[in-house]
Amino acid sequence: MLDIRWKAGLFIGALSTICIFLWLITSSVIALIIFSLALLVYLASHIYWLHQLQSWLKTPVLQEIPEGSGLWEDVYTALLRYERNNHLKQTELNSALERFNITANAIPDGLVLLGAANEIEWCTKHAENQLGLNLATDQNLPIVNLIRNSHFIAYLYNGNFIEPFKLKHCRNSEAILEIFLIPLASKQKLLISRDVTQIEKTDAMRRDFIANVSHELRTPLTVVGGFIETLSDMEGAIPESIRSYFNMMQDQTTRMRRLIEDLLTLSQIESNTQPPEDMAIEMSALINMMLNDAKALSQGNHKISAEIAPNLDVIGAFDELQSALSNLVSNAIRYTPKGGEVHIRWQLRKDQAVFSVRDNGIGIEQQHIDRLTERFYRVDRGRSRETGGTGLGLSIVKHILTRHQAKLEIVSEVGVGSTFSAVFPKARTLQKQTIGL
Ligand code: ADP
């Protein structure tokens, strides 16, 4: 096929040749008139086809592309080919999008795509149902305008999405959702809402069962323990030959009582859906109290020291934090052989208050570290029992810290020692102003 420029050149060339020929055989006037008339017709045909193109572009329907003639036939053929390709790609894209939508809507979890300003870009039917959204009307609206739960808003802006967030189902007050937020590279976020009602129910049943069993066991155990203690204290009541058995019975009942107390504490914390009863805790006083308890537990067998940042406090529930932090201190003493050192530090690290306990005790192998906060996980069962452990201490610590949006960091090396740190978020860190005189 000839190039458009060649075709136009050929037309002008042929017209000029005819007109020169006419000039030679007739006159220059006739030749010029015919040349002008031919050019006018040529121009008019271009204007006509240009107008046709303009009209088609207003509502470009593939089947209605003008056919054109001459140069314009080539232009319209190229346009038709281009439009056909485009149409094909568009159809493929639409069918891929449709398949994606069908697949996404088949996922039982709700999916919401959030833009850089947390506005809703897209969501699935399950997300609409679970979170009370409507893509048709809510697209491009900030999600905080639609999910007006203040804790969810704080979670969204906090930027720490390691733990999922629990939210009530918007259309079924009995149902509980777990919200996961996954930041994407393009500053967008993917929000996943999962209905965990059944899991929560089973979990609640398990917690209730443990709490009930512990309660039921507490009374008979107290009675048995009491009798053993009374008999042990009564002169002549127990023949010397079996006194060692009585001592063993006493040790075991004490252990069981401790276990039950820890189980009750754990199930109480786990089932407590209320946020902690916040107050400003004066940490220097609390740490000094813990130092005294630690010295009593150590019975002079360890060198115990503390370094307390002045004017640094924390906001939280006093009893819960006292229990969690003293657990870390008592562990350090229990897992550090005689003559070892335990150092407590309360300091500010990048706007976050950190309570850490460092010991130069037995240390922990790396493979155990991630599992230490699981219930009853113990590196060395024998040693834990020997030192009066229940295997629930760190589990309780983790739950209490999670309730305070704090993290437990563990660094340890076998034979060198361990450092357990409770890292509090900026929002719970309290820096008191010192007024200069
Ligand atoms: P336990 O009552 O057995 O001490 P915890 O939940 O408090 O239970 O701790 C779990 C396990 O973590 C312990 O059994 C012990 O193996 C390990 N552990 C905790 N603290 C320390 C520490 N300071 N040094 C070495 N090991 C530790």
Boltz pocket constraint, residues with backbone or C-beta under 6 A from the ligand:
constraints:
  - pocket:
      binder: B
      contacts: [[A, 327], [A, 328], [A, 331], [A, 332], [A, 333], [A, 335], [A, 336], [A, 359], [A, 361], [A, 362], [A, 363], [A, 364], [A, 372], [A, 374], [A, 377], [A, 378], [A, 379], [A, 380], [A, 384], [A, 385], [A, 388], [A, 389], [A, 390], [A, 391], [A, 392], [A, 393], [A, 394], [A, 395], [A, 418]]
      max_distance: 6.0
